[in-house]
């Protein structure tokens, strides 16, 4: 049995309130890598653009 099949098997036994939580968790996992890349891009540019970021934060 592969991982996807194991997850489906486990989900079939969850009560409805926990299914909602499981759905939120899965959706969060799908978004996480995109946010990570965006934040990493910010960190990579932080030194070069620190003055601009400071001025934006102060405005």
N, C-alpha and C positions, 0 to 999 in steps of 0.2 A: 504494500500500500504506500503510495507516495504522500508527500506532505499535504498537498491540496486535499486529497481524499481523507486524510486524518483530521484536518481542520473541519471539513464538512461533517464528518461523523460526530465530532465533538459538538459542533453547533446544533446539530439535530436534537441534542439532549438539553439544550439550554432553555430556561423559561423566557417568556417574552421580554420582561424588563432587562434581562441580561443580554438578550439579542440586540437591543437598542445600544447598549454599551459596546458590544462587540462591533457593531456597525460603525460607531463613532471611532473606535480604535483603529479599525481597518482603514477608514478614510484618513485618519491622521497619519498613518504609515505611508499612504500614497502621497501626501503633501510634504512630508518631512524632507525628502531629498532636495526638492525644489527650494525650500526655505534655507536649507543648509548651503546650497550653492549661492544663493543671493547674499546670505550673511557672510560667506567666505569672500565673495567679491567685494563687499563693503570693507572687510578687514584688510584685504589686499590693497585697497585704495586709501585706507584711512590716513596713512602717513603723508601721502602726496596731497590729499585734499583736506587735511585736518583743519586748516584755517576756514575753509568754506563751510565745513560741517559745524564748526564752532559758531560761526556767524548765523547760520540757519537756525541752530538751536537757540541762540540768543534773541532771535527776532520774534 
